[in-house]
Amino acid sequence: MTFVLVTVDGGIIDEVTFFEEKKLAIGALKGYVKNMNEEKHDAAVYDRNGFVANAKMYMKEENLK
C-alpha cells in the first residue's frame, strides 16, 4: 500500500512524498515535527482510505521530551 506525506507551509502544499511502508511514512512525519514551526507549518500522512496521522498527534510527544 502507498502512503503519502503532505507537508504544508503557510497554508500551501509544500511537498508530497510517497512511501511503500507505513513505518517509514510515520517516521518521516515525526522527523518533520521536530523542526517545524507550529504557526506556519503542518503535515499529515494519508493512505488510499484517507487520513492516517497528522503533525499535531506527534507535537504533544515532542513537547513532553
MDTraj code that builds the backbone (N, CA, C; nanometers):
import mdtraj as md
import numpy as np

residues = "MET THR PHE VAL LEU VAL THR VAL ASP GLY GLY ILE ILE ASP GLU VAL THR PHE PHE GLU GLU LYS LYS LEU ALA ILE GLY ALA LEU LYS GLY TYR VAL LYS ASN MET ASN GLU GLU LYS HIS ASP ALA ALA VAL TYR ASP ARG ASN GLY PHE VAL ALA ASN ALA LYS MET TYR MET LYS GLU GLU ASN LEU LYS".split()
xyz = np.array([
    [0.0849, -0.1176, 0.0000],
    [0.0000, 0.0000, 0.0000],
    [0.0890, 0.1234, 0.0000],
    [0.0450, 0.2262, -0.0666],
    [0.1204, 0.3507, -0.0729],
    [0.0694, 0.4477, 0.0336],
    [0.1642, 0.5133, 0.0989],
    [0.1350, 0.6165, 0.1976],
    [0.1925, 0.7474, 0.1452],
    [0.1251, 0.8580, 0.1740],
    [0.1659, 0.9890, 0.1237],
    [0.1822, 1.0844, 0.2409],
    [0.2989, 1.1473, 0.2488],
    [0.3239, 1.2530, 0.3473],
    [0.3093, 1.3857, 0.2746],
    [0.2168, 1.4682, 0.3218],
    [0.1937, 1.6001, 0.2639],
    [0.2341, 1.7041, 0.3669],
    [0.3277, 1.7912, 0.3300],
    [0.3669, 1.8998, 0.4193],
    [0.3107, 2.0311, 0.3652],
    [0.2758, 2.1204, 0.4589],
    [0.2131, 2.2476, 0.4249],
    [0.2955, 2.3605, 0.4856],
    [0.3171, 2.4655, 0.4075],
    [0.3915, 2.5827, 0.4528],
    [0.3051, 2.7045, 0.4261],
    [0.2579, 2.7678, 0.5317],
    [0.1757, 2.8874, 0.5174],
    [0.0433, 2.8620, 0.4476],
    [-0.0125, 2.7428, 0.4644],
    [-0.1410, 2.7102, 0.4040],
    [-0.1323, 2.6571, 0.2619],
    [-0.0103, 2.6455, 0.2080],
    [0.0099, 2.5971, 0.0715],
    [0.0875, 2.4656, 0.0769],
    [0.0453, 2.3684, -0.0036],
    [0.1183, 2.2413, -0.0069],
    [0.2622, 2.2682, -0.0471],
    [0.3537, 2.2212, 0.0362],
    [0.4960, 2.2452, 0.0146],
    [0.5619, 2.1246, -0.0517],
    [0.5319, 2.0050, -0.0006],
    [0.5984, 1.8853, -0.0517],
    [0.5072, 1.7643, -0.0348],
    [0.5157, 1.6729, -0.1301],
    [0.4410, 1.5470, -0.1254],
    [0.5418, 1.4346, -0.1459],
    [0.5475, 1.3415, -0.0493],
    [0.6428, 1.2306, -0.0551],
    [0.5674, 1.1000, -0.0417],
    [0.6025, 1.0031, -0.1264],
    [0.5354, 0.8734, -0.1275],
    [0.6218, 0.7677, -0.0606],
    [0.5566, 0.6787, 0.0150],
    [0.6236, 0.5695, 0.0854],
    [0.5472, 0.4401, 0.0606],
    [0.6178, 0.3288, 0.0588],
    [0.5530, 0.1984, 0.0453],
    [0.5243, 0.1357, 0.1815],
    [0.5887, 0.1871, 0.2860],
    [0.5712, 0.1324, 0.4200],
    [0.5192, 0.2390, 0.5153],
    [0.4191, 0.2016, 0.5941],
    [0.3598, 0.2942, 0.6907],
    [0.4641, 0.3418, 0.7913],
    [0.5494, 0.2523, 0.8378],
    [0.6513, 0.2865, 0.9373],
    [0.7432, 0.3980, 0.8868],
    [0.7809, 0.3931, 0.7610],
    [0.8683, 0.4966, 0.7038],
    [0.7955, 0.6300, 0.6917],
    [0.6693, 0.6253, 0.6523],
    [0.5910, 0.7487, 0.6396],
    [0.5713, 0.8162, 0.7749],
    [0.5379, 0.7371, 0.8759],
    [0.5188, 0.7925, 1.0109],
    [0.6514, 0.8433, 1.0659],
    [0.7603, 0.7730, 1.0390],
    [0.8927, 0.8183, 1.0825],
    [0.9295, 0.9525, 1.0205],
    [0.8980, 0.9684, 0.8920],
    [0.9245, 1.0964, 0.8252],
    [0.8392, 1.2073, 0.8850],
    [0.7155, 1.1763, 0.9178],
    [0.6267, 1.2750, 0.9822],
    [0.6836, 1.3168, 1.1172],
    [0.7266, 1.2209, 1.1964],
    [0.7855, 1.2525, 1.3276],
    [0.9092, 1.3399, 1.3115],
    [0.9925, 1.3086, 1.2127],
    [1.1117, 1.3901, 1.1867],
    [1.0756, 1.5322, 1.1464],
    [0.9718, 1.5471, 1.0676],
    [0.9262, 1.6798, 1.0251],
    [0.8801, 1.7625, 1.1442],
    [0.8094, 1.6981, 1.2365],
    [0.7554, 1.7675, 1.3537],
    [0.8675, 1.8271, 1.4388],
    [0.9794, 1.7588, 1.4480],
    [1.0908, 1.8063, 1.5314],
    [1.1415, 1.9432, 1.4896],
    [1.1289, 1.9771, 1.3613],
    [1.1838, 2.1031, 1.3106],
    [1.0791, 2.2004, 1.2584],
    [0.9528, 2.1682, 1.2764],
    [0.8504, 2.2541, 1.2173],
    [0.8148, 2.3740, 1.3048],
    [0.7717, 2.4791, 1.2399],
    [0.7196, 2.5983, 1.3056],
    [0.5694, 2.5788, 1.3183],
    [0.5203, 2.5643, 1.4404],
    [0.3783, 2.5341, 1.4640],
    [0.2840, 2.6376, 1.4031],
    [0.3258, 2.7606, 1.3943],
    [0.2407, 2.8673, 1.3425],
    [0.2316, 2.8657, 1.1906],
    [0.3343, 2.8140, 1.1241],
    [0.3431, 2.8247, 0.9787],
    [0.3299, 2.6904, 0.9060],
    [0.3671, 2.5810, 0.9706],
    [0.3751, 2.4514, 0.9040],
    [0.2743, 2.3504, 0.9578],
    [0.2455, 2.2517, 0.8746],
    [0.1625, 2.1391, 0.9147],
    [0.1979, 2.0224, 0.8236],
    [0.1573, 1.9021, 0.8623],
    [0.1851, 1.7836, 0.7817],
    [0.0886, 1.6725, 0.8201],
    [0.0666, 1.5814, 0.7252],
    [-0.0201, 1.4670, 0.7509],
    [0.0182, 1.3516, 0.6592],
    [-0.0147, 1.2312, 0.7043],
    [0.0073, 1.1100, 0.6256],
    [-0.1298, 1.0541, 0.5876],
    [-0.1413, 1.0111, 0.4623],
    [-0.2645, 0.9530, 0.4094],
    [-0.2334, 0.8208, 0.3403],
    [-0.3341, 0.7334, 0.3354],
    [-0.3253, 0.6142, 0.2531],
    [-0.4463, 0.6142, 0.1598],
    [-0.4696, 0.5070, 0.0895],
    [-0.5805, 0.5061, -0.0077],
    [-0.7176, 0.5198, 0.0583],
    [-0.7248, 0.4946, 0.1874],
    [-0.8515, 0.5077, 0.2599],
    [-0.8693, 0.6432, 0.3263],
    [-0.7666, 0.7283, 0.3184],
    [-0.7758, 0.8615, 0.3765],
    [-0.6711, 0.8874, 0.4839],
    [-0.7069, 0.9702, 0.5803],
    [-0.6182, 1.0178, 0.6868],
    [-0.5622, 0.9035, 0.7711],
    [-0.4300, 0.9095, 0.7999],
    [-0.3636, 0.8131, 0.8879],
    [-0.3121, 0.8824, 1.0138],
    [-0.2398, 0.9937, 0.9972],
    [-0.1816, 1.0656, 1.1114],
    [-0.1496, 1.2090, 1.0692],
    [-0.1446, 1.2998, 1.1680],
    [-0.1013, 1.4363, 1.1369],
    [0.0017, 1.4842, 1.2393],
    [0.0604, 1.5989, 1.2112],
    [0.1678, 1.6526, 1.2939],
    [0.1234, 1.6766, 1.4379],
    [0.0021, 1.7216, 1.4567],
    [-0.0456, 1.7532, 1.5919],
    [-0.0444, 1.6311, 1.6833],
    [-0.0581, 1.5116, 1.6246],
    [-0.0539, 1.3891, 1.7045],
    [0.0839, 1.3675, 1.7661],
    [0.1883, 1.4188, 1.7012],
    [0.3250, 1.3973, 1.7475],
    [0.3845, 1.5195, 1.8164],
    [0.3219, 1.6353, 1.8004],
    [0.3718, 1.7558, 1.8658],
    [0.3657, 1.7419, 2.0170],
    [0.2613, 1.6799, 2.0689],
    [0.2487, 1.6609, 2.2134],
    [0.3619, 1.5740, 2.2665],
    [0.3984, 1.4703, 2.1905],
    [0.5101, 1.3838, 2.2306],
    [0.6397, 1.4620, 2.2367],
    [0.6640, 1.5482, 2.1368],
    [0.7869, 1.6261, 2.1325],
    [0.7934, 1.7254, 2.2475],
    [0.6820, 1.7829, 2.2865],
    [0.6781, 1.8787, 2.3964],
    [0.7040, 1.8128, 2.5309],
    [0.6769, 1.6830, 2.5413],
    [0.6998, 1.6124, 2.6665],
    [0.8469, 1.5758, 2.6865],
    [0.9244, 1.5786, 2.5803],
    [1.0672, 1.5403, 2.5900],
    [1.1528, 1.6543, 2.6378],
])
top = md.Topology()
chain = top.add_chain()
for i, resn in enumerate(residues, 1):
    res = top.add_residue(resn, chain, resSeq=i)
    for name in ("N", "CA", "C"):
        top.add_atom(name, md.element.get_by_symbol(name[0]), res)
traj = md.Trajectory(xyz[None], top)
